Amino acid sequence: MAQNPQAAASALEIDRLATQLAKDPHSKAFMPLAEEYGKVGMWQEAAAVLEDGLKLYPGFITAMVALGRAYDQMGQATKAKAILEESVKVSPENLRAHRTLIKIYQNQGMKESALLSCAVILAVNPRDEEALSVQAALGGSLTQKKEIERSKPANPVTIAPPAQEMSTAPDQSATMVDARENASADAPSQSPTVKETDLTLQDRTGERLVALEQDFPGADSELVPAQSPQDGAVAQLEAWLRAIELRRQDRDATNEPQTKTS
């Protein structure tokens, strides 16, 4: 019941505007007449009225946007997109044009263009629910997508060092091996010196012991047991020295009475 009075009112308004336009073809009454046609779903009549009006008023942005919407409702997406894109070139912030373009861009898979239209709407009204919903469905704002693309390397390539640097730069593993070889090479050069010193001391000590033994053949070699080659040689030498001292004392004691007697 409620729709019948509304439809009747629209019909009366359409008749009035159509009569006015017929009387004055140059009147801008074609715009409200096209809107009334759209309210009752008469899109072909609306498109015809708008086309005639734009012939008289080319560049009339409101009429261009209305015609693009009429084309879209009629399923003529190519015509709708062409005239709406032309209208936003003249009026970039026309929200009605961008809303229809978003729908067309989504249907044609033009996500970046749809996000661009969303950005225009949200710049005017950041809380626009329709634009926010479309933006979320398309995976975020165009600015965020561009920032993500910029952060990604275009062609990730592993850069090798120059040939000269590769040839001259010491390898860490090779350096460790060289260090070990140097350490092993240095170790024998020190150990023979110590051993040679010990052997030299032993040889010299042995030579002295032999000489003392020749001078004092009665010395007992078992007085001091050898604990190590070097310590044993020193202890043996001390033992020989004590033995020599004792023999000298005995000899002096023996010779002293003979000297007094003579």
Secondary structure, 3 states (H helix, E strand, C coil): CCHHHHHHHHHHHHHHHHHHHHHCCCCCCHHHHHHHHHHCCCHHHHHHHHHHHHHHCCCCHHHHHHHHHHHHHCCCHHHHHHHHHHHHHHCCCCHHHHHHHHHHHHHCCCHHHHHHHHHHHHHHCCCCHHHHHHHHHCCCCHHHHHHHHHHCCCCCCCCCCCHHHHHHCCCHHHHHHHHHHHHHHHHHHHHHHHHHHHHHHHHHHHHHHHHHHHHCCCCCCCCCCCCCHHHHHHHHHHHHHHHHHHHHHHHHHHHHHHHHHC
